[in-house]
Amino acid sequence: MTLDREICAALDRDDPLAAFREEFEIPDGLIYLDGNSLGALPRAVKRRLADVVTQEWGAGLIRSWNTAHWIDLPQRVGAAIAGLIGARPDEVVVADSTSVNLFKLATAALGLRPGRRVIVTEPGNFPTDLYILQGIQRLLNDRVELRVVAPEHLAGAIDGDTALLLLTQVHYRTGRVHDMMALTRRAHEVGALALWDLSHSAGAIDVDLNAAGADLAVGCGYKYLNGGPGAPAFLFVAQRHQAQAQSPLSGWMGHAAPFAFSDDYLPAPDIRRMLCGTPAILGLAALEIGVGIMARADHRQLRRKSMALGDLFIRLVEQECPGQFTLQSPRDAAARGSQVSLGHPEGYAIMQALIARGVIGDFRAPDTMRFGFTPLYVRHSDVYDAVAHLKDIMDSGAWQDAAHQARGAVT
Ligand SMILES: Cc1ncc(COP(=O)(O)O)c(C=O)c1O
């Protein structure tokens, strides 16, 4: 059956999530397929931040740490995120960036497994995950061995020397989903811990950390959680590890009694021990809104629509632009996150030509065009229109325009 715009419009009319789009500020005529990098602005964030700035900061000043409960925000937003990732409310806290949280938790994991020196991960993991591990290795004077092995060899590479398995559940480039349950089980079989980067999972696919027995996790607030540019990140420490896991960044906000101002560090008895410095209140307030919207959506409907949008995009690209792109994502929606990646040697210029027409995706060198399908605000007809633009750009050769070759600092 040939897919046309009327079919897509009918799917939009039947979409149980359609009303959520109204909660986001999406400029007229823009097709936003980059929520996997930076989520759209929830309208309520504008009101909330205006209130935080004028009332809580402007009028309340320092009193707002108590009266507006600023001091509780890292745990409060963490508890809301916990509901999205299969964790208990007291197992998640919001703090710092994903990179910093990776450092804290990977180092804590080494402390939980004394005598073991191996960390297993995969090549092509998101660069910060690899760079942070390399930094830990340098810091510990090479007493840590990084075992960077291809996905098909991961299970065999985890052995009795392994302290930690660190993987990103949904691959940032291809959207491929790792089997969290099986890999965590394999790590536990040999006494190792599993740390999952959920940056492309939280709010995008069903995640159940405790059902999988995961030990530790981190993730971004600015992607599918719609927390805004540079939003603070979250981290998870399973209840059973909280009394022993030690943050290497033993800042005062992780102290058992920060306002006792004692000279000696004593970690908080709970997840707060993973905090470091003063929480970023404006970022947390915005993130709380984004997480709140996500928490109101039915997660089964979200996942169903996300898979349907990805399938629709693949079918339309094959229908309208046959043989022109390689599919770099799994074709099976169940094995794919909420994005589809297409490969083309001129992918950068093609993406620039799309962006010039108001279809926003992004590009990852050397040849990956990424399209994110955020089910809260992307419509089936957006997918149809995006592919129509893609076809026109390819048929007309518009991507060859010199203006589309210039590279910005962020791709
Ligand atoms: C898998 C993954 N981990 C981590 C990050 C980034 O972490 P940070 O917020 O510290 O820049 C990203 C950003 O895209 C990512 O995709």
The ligand as an SDF file (V2000), in Angstrom:
LIG
                    3D

 16 16  0  0  0  0  0  0  0  0999 V2000
   24.6780    8.5670   25.7290 C   0  0  0  0  0  0  0  0  0  0  0  0
   25.0670    9.9350   26.1810 C   0  0  0  0  0  0  0  0  0  0  0  0
   25.7160   10.1010   27.3320 N   0  0  0  0  0  0  0  0  0  0  0  0
   26.0780   11.3380   27.7600 C   0  0  0  0  0  0  0  0  0  0  0  0
   25.7940   12.4570   27.0110 C   0  0  0  0  0  0  0  0  0  0  0  0
   26.2090   13.8480   27.3750 C   0  0  0  0  0  0  0  0  0  0  0  0
   26.4670   14.0960   28.6660 O   0  0  0  0  0  0  0  0  0  0  0  0
   26.6100   15.5990   29.1660 P   0  0  0  0  0  0  0  0  0  0  0  0
   25.2430   16.0870   29.4910 O   0  0  0  0  0  0  0  0  0  0  0  0
   27.5030   15.4970   30.3360 O   0  0  0  0  0  0  0  0  0  0  0  0
   27.1770   16.4430   28.0760 O   0  0  0  0  0  0  0  0  0  0  0  0
   25.1160   12.3250   25.8170 C   0  0  0  0  0  0  0  0  0  0  0  0
   24.8080   13.5340   25.0110 C   0  0  0  0  0  0  0  0  0  0  0  0
   24.3150   13.5160   23.9360 O   0  0  0  0  0  0  0  0  0  0  0  0
   24.7430   11.0380   25.3730 C   0  0  0  0  0  0  0  0  0  0  0  0
   24.1290   10.8730   24.2130 O   0  0  0  0  0  0  0  0  0  0  0  0
  1  2  1  0
  2  3  1  0
  2 15  2  0
  3  4  2  0
  4  5  1  0
  5  6  1  0
  5 12  2  0
  6  7  1  0
  7  8  1  0
  8  9  2  0
  8 10  1  0
  8 11  1  0
 12 13  1  0
 12 15  1  0
 13 14  2  0
 15 16  1  0
M  END
$$$$
